């Protein structure tokens, strides 16, 4: 009886805190449904959401003063955009188990189409000109 009480008092609260941190860290590890509506192709994403995602991404690039390197990088990897998006699909379970990105699926669906990369570059250029 004493051994049982000692074990409960020793690991009780610490064990609960550790288990709570563990479950919070891995809460998305084995989930099959996301919180958002499932997207299966680029056409499932509303046009307003596409422009919002591209705008946020372009604004981050301009705010960090990476416009020229970003445009050069996008132009360089544009032919490989589909392969990059498929790599993102492959790594989605690993990334979603560690980081809970809500828009991850939308981003890799947008990267499948090269026209979206062209739109991103135009948005970066436009925001860079408006900044100056």
C-alpha positions, 0 to 999 in steps of 0.5 A: 500500500505504501509503495503504491501511494509513494509511486502515485505521489512521486509521478502523479503531477509530473507525469500528468504535465509530461503527458500533457506536453507529449499529447499536445506536441503530437496531437496532429500526428495521426489525424486523418481529417484537417480542421479546414475543408479538404482541398483536392485540387487547385480549383477547390481553392476559392479565388479570393483565398488564392489572392490572399495567400499569394499576397501574404507570401509576397508581402513577407518577401518584400518586408524582408527585402528579398525581392530580387533573390526571390524572383531569381529563385522562382524563375530558376525553379519554375520548371520544377514547381510540380516536383516541388509541390509533390515533395511537399505532398510527400512530406506533409504527414511529417510536417503536419505532425510537428507544425500545425500549418492550416494552409499547407495543403493550399500552398502545395496545390498552388505550387503545382501550377506555374501560372501561380508562380508568375502571379506571385512574381508579379505581386512581389514586383508590384508591392516592391514598386509601391514600397518605393 
